[in-house]
């Protein structure tokens, strides 16, 4: 591709962090930059760790006393998003941006406003359905209902006001088409992965105890209470099994639940202080877990799992890269018994695990950033030429 583009990527969240959406945005920016495109990331003022980028990062004002990395609505995020609106407009004007790439919900609203004012095309990179995710941040039934209605309104109309929408999985495209969004305005582009990041020069010695791994954020839509309840059934049959939960989040509530379920001795909580530490823990596991049951989206953690050859136990709604008894076990959505049964089956069958592990390493080849970035830049160029 000869034409080099000037792209503003807007992401309404802390950056960088080890959370899935942030990893996707970081790696997409890196990949586009490596191909020679001029990439400007516009994002919040704080991140989880220092990061030296090959692309330009434009941050809103940082408030040192605010260091939350959790997803979900807050009053502070409203302030950050307002600042992000003006920052994006300024970046587009000063750097003669040709196209705005907006990731997730708030960023799409911000990009749409700036796009209209600046007469720039806007590509909405959807990381999931707001109507599925937003209600999970509320416990009150009335608020959950209102959140779902608001989310549906966004899901139905956001793709209508942008130039093009990119979704991570076929299921979300089908849902948007049922909402009346023309198929030519919704394209499926899965997330990518840098396979070289998962090359381990020396695999650490495995524990003789079966190890089950969860590595990801602790937001409510991840269904971690269900994971703990299912794991209690696992250790009833395999008392030597251990569950490792790796995250940069606050483990307080999960530790309380583990104690309540009387499995705290079998559950270990590991602080994800770096990618290297997370990777070292992953490669020492036997199977890995994804328990979210939201429609749409694509759990980035699943790519990390299969990149190191871990068979994945997951629910049907989030099984985009997992095929039942091919590279993992796909349980019925929300079925705790089936989910626990999958863990027990894989932990008990070394030969099956080996087969699934081999297939996982083959499956992950479909998600290299080299391939994914070529698709993305082709879509961007088509939009600019149309």
Secondary structure, DSSP 8 states (H G I E B T S, - for coil): -----EEEEEE-S-SS-SSHHHHHHHHHHHHHHHTT-EEEEEE-S--SS----SSEEEE----TT------S--HHHHHHHHHHHHHHHHHHHHTT--EEEEESHHHHHHHHHHHHHHT-EEEEE--S-HHHHGGGG--SHHHHHHHHHHHHHHHHHHHHHSSEEEESSHHHHHHHHHTT--GGGEEE----B-GGGG--SS-----SS-EEEEES---GGG-HHHHHHHHHHHHHH-TT-EEEEEESS--HHHHHHHHHTT-TTTEEEEE---HHHHHHHHTT-SEEEE----SSS--HHHHHHHHTT-EEEEEGGG-TT--BTTTEEEE-TT-HHHHHHHHHHHHH-HHHHHHHHHHHHHHGGGGBHHHHHHHHHHHHHHHHH-
